[in-house]
């Protein structure tokens, strides 16, 4: 399935310099809800004509993410960066296209 949509989300980030050698940061990105409009094609849709296009749509929620990170300067040339990431995969329920021409619903 290939499709397009435009949607809005937001992002918040902060960074704090503890001292000259250490800093921490936090970033959060909101989930973004998309309704992709486009087409599907391929052998799984029409084995006799894999280039045939089937118009359809798909609801897709990109999950929220957060990151907590730190940087420690070991020397003038070397530093260590660490990060802890979280993704709200529970908002990503399923990936299912709606293709009316292939539907068996009456």
N, C-alpha and C positions, 0 to 999 in steps of 0.2 A: 504494500500500500504506500502510495506517495501522495502527499497533500500539503496544503498551505493554510496558515491562519496567523493572526496577530493577536497578542494578548499582553496584558500588563501584569507586572509583579513588582516587588520592591526588595531592596537590599539595605542592610544596616551593618556598618563595620566600625570598629574602634581599635585603636592601638595605644599602648602605654609604654613609655620608656621608663623602666624601673631605675636604671642607671646607664652609664656609658656602654656596658657590656651585656645588658639583659633587657629584653622587651617582650611583651605579650600582646596578643591581639585576639579579637573575636569578630566573626562574620556570620550573619544570618541572611538567607535568601528565602523569600516566601514561595509557597507553591504557586504554580501558574496553570490555569485551566484553559485548554485548547480544544477547539472543534475543528479538526482537519477536514478540509474539503478537497477531494482529488480523485484518484483512480487507482485500481489494482490491476495487475497483469501478471502473467507467468503460467507455468505448467500446472500449478495447483488449481488455477481457475479455469483453464481451457487447454487441455493437453494437445488438441488438434491445432490450435492457433494461439500459442503462448504470447503473442504480441497484441492480442485483443485487449482493449481497455474496458473495464467495468467501473462506472462512476459510483462513488460512495463517499462516506464520511466516517470519522472516528473521533470519539471523545477521548481526550488524553489529559491526565493531570500530571504535570511534572512535580515531583515531591519537593517539599521544603528541605533545606539543608542548613547545617550550622557547622562552624569550625572554630576551635580554640587552638591557638598556636603560640609558640614561643621561639625566641632566638637567643642563643648564648654565644657571645664572641669569645673564642678560646685564645686567639692570638690576632696579630694584625692581619694575617692571611686566612685564618681558619675560623669557621663558626659552625654551630650545630643548630639545626632547625627541627622542631618537632611540631606535630599537629595531631589533633584528635577531631575526627569528623563524624557527623551524625546525618543520616538521611531518613526522612519520614516515609519509609516504604509502605506503610499502611495506607497512604493516600493513593498508591498505585495499585488499584484493585485488579484490573485485567486490561488486556490489550485486544480489543475486539472491534473489527470494522463492520459498518453497516453498509451492505451492498444490496440495494433493493432488487436489482435484476437477478440476483442469485438466491433471493429469499424464497423459502417454501411456504411462508405464511400466506393465508388466503386474503 
